[in-house]
Amino acid sequence: MTASESNIPGSCQLCGSIAPGQLKRAALVRPVVAQLIAEANGSWDENGWICNDDLQHYRDLHVENILRTELGEITQIEEEVLESLHEHEVLASNPDTEFDSDLSFGQRLADRIAMFGGSWAFILLFALFLALWILGNTLLLTLKPFDPYPFILLNLLLSSLAAIQAPVIMMSQNRQESRDRARATHEYQINLKAELEIRQLHQKIDHLLSHQWQRLVEIQEIQMELIKEVRARQ
């Protein structure tokens, strides 16, 4: 058999697929994944072939086993990470955009009121309002003030404003906490996916280096044998 004939793929030893562009050498499969395939199917031939779909399936199964071993239980968050790994999807998106798209009119209004109530513009305008109210009822309207000292009507307005503003600010703060939790969950998913992919890359590189080193040793042994034969003939 020539070198070109030995590189012609046969069929996947798991599903029997014969698509040439979808087959890979079984020897290139990482040992941990190969062991998982052997345990699931009862046999594994490193000299055979495996299709991309079956290889990806057992890679995902290996990642899932890693998560179950380290975390003990896989939640919906880890399930989404595994799904993104399987579908090769990108998790890096802006969670604020998705969060803001689900807000109702009342929630948006509460956020704007809370934002305005915590700004210098509100403080300056409210200070100006208080100054005009007090001056108007002490200096300008000395004959018939509508709210004479000690400004009972002003106290009522301030109490009403505080009673209304407090729950609005609390609603906005609760939504901000929900937004922060969504961000933290999203960052955790991205970090977990990156860690799993980096771990797989390390294992794959280590396996390729080990496989390449083994091939180099075999080539060196063949060269030594050829040198010995040449010397023997001389």
N, C-alpha and C positions, 0 to 999 in steps of 0.2 A: 504494500500500500504506500503510495507516495504521500508527501507532506500535504499537497493540495487536497487529496482525497480524505485525509484524516481530519481536515477542518470542515468537511461537509457535515452539517448537522443532521441528526436522525430524527428522533421524535422525543417529546417530553415524556420522561419516565413516570410521571404522575397522572397526566390526563391524556397523553397520546397525541398532543398537538404536533403538527409537522411544519408549522409556519416558520420559515428560516429566519425572518427578521425578529421573531419573538422568542427565539431560543438562546439560551446561554449555557456555557460549560458548567457542569455540576461541580467541577473542581474549584470554581471561583466563588462558590457559595461559602459564606462564613461558617466555621465549625459549629457555632451555637445554633444557627439556623438549620444546618445540615442534620444535627442531632435531633432537632425538633421534628424535621421531616421524617427522619428514620423512625422516631418513636410513634409518629402518627400513621405511617404507612407500612412499617415493618421492615423496610429495606431502603437502601440508598446506595447508588452506584456513582462514585466520584468521576468515573470515566464517561458517564452518560450526559444527558442534557435535561434542562428544565425550562419551562416557558416563563415569561415575565409575570403572567397573572398568578401562577402558583407561587412563584418566588415572592411576589409582593404580598400574597396572602400570608405566607409563613413569616415574613418579616414583620407584618403588622401583628401577628400572633405573638411573636417574640417580644415586641415592644409592649404589648398588653401584659404579658407575663412579667416583664420587668416592673411595670407599674403596680401590678397586684402584689409582687414580692416586696416592693419598697413601701407602698402606701397601704397595703392590706385590703383596700376596697376602692373601686373605681367609681367616682361620682360622675354626674352629668358633665362637669367641666372637663375631666379627663377623657370622657367619651367624645366630646367635640374635638379635642386635640388629636385623638386617634383617627377620627373621621377625616380631619384635615390632612393628616399624614397619608392616609390611604388615597384621598382624592387629589393630593398635591395642591391643596388650596393654601392661600395666603391668609394668615390670621392678623397681620399688621394692618388694622383699620382704625379709624377714629371712633371710639365708643361714644363720644359726646354727640356726634351727628345722629347716631341711632337713638340715643337717649332723648335728645331734643325733639326728634320727629314724633315721639309718642306723647308729648305734653299737650294737655288740653288748654283751652283759652284761659280758664281760671288759674291754672298752674303757671302759665306764662305771665299773667297779670300779677300774681303773687310774687314771682321772681323779680319783676320790674319794680314793684313797690318796695320790696326788701332792698333791692340795689339802690334805689333812690333814697330810701330812708337811712342808709348807711353811708351817704356821701356828704361832702362838704357843702354841696349846693343846698341840700335839705337843711343842714345846720344853719347856714347863713340866712336862708329864706325864713326859717322858723324863728331865728333870733330877730330878724327884721319885723316879722309879724308880731312877736311879743312886745318889742319896743314900741311899735305903732299903737298896739292895743293899750299898753300902760300909759303912754303919753297922751293918747286920745281921751282916756278916761280920767286923767289927772290934771292936764293943762288945758287942752283944747275944749273939752266938754265939761267944764267945772260947774256950769249951771244945771245941765241935765245929762249927767253921764249915764249911759245905758248899762254900765257895769262898774259901779263905784268900788273903791277900795273896801274890802280885800279881794276884789275881783273874783267873785264866786262863779260867775258865768265862765270866766277864763279857766278856772280850776275844773269846771265840768267838762269843758271842751278838751282840756289836756288829758283828763281821766278817760274820756271817751276815745280820744286818739290813741292813748296807750293801750286801752282794752282791745281796740281793733288792730293796731299795728303788731302787738305781741304775737297773736296766733298766725298772722300773715308771715312774719319773720320766721316763726317756728316751722311753718309749712315749707318755706324756702330752704331752711336749714336741713330739714328731713330729706328733701329732694337732693340737696347737695351731698348728704351722706350716702344716699342711694347712688348718686353719680360716682362718688369716690369708690364705693364698693364695686361698681361696674368696671371702673378703671383698674382697680386692683385685680379683679378676676381676669380681665383681658390681659394685663401684664403677666399674670401667673401663667396663663395659657401660652403666651408667646415664649416666655422663659422655659416652660416645660417642653414645648415643641423644639426649641433650639437645643436644649440639653439632650433630648432624645436623638435628634438628627446628628449632633456632634458625636455622641456616643457611637451611633451606627457608623459614622465616617471613620472614627478611630478604629473600630473593630474591622471595618472593611480594609482600611489601609494596612493594618497589622497583618491581616490575612493575606493580602496581595504581596506584601513584602516577604512574608514567610514562604508563600508559594513561589515567588520569584527566586528567593534564595535557594529553595530546594531544586528548582530547575537549573540554576547556575552550578550547584554542586554536581548534579547529574551530568551537565555539559562538561564540567571539569574532569569528572571521572572518565567520560568518553575520550576526552583529549589525552589524558594520561595513558589510557589503553592504546590509543593510536600511536602515541610516542613510543611506548614499549614495543609495539609491533614493528615500527620503523627501525628501531634500534636492533631488534632481533633479526631483521632481514639484512641489516648491514653487517 
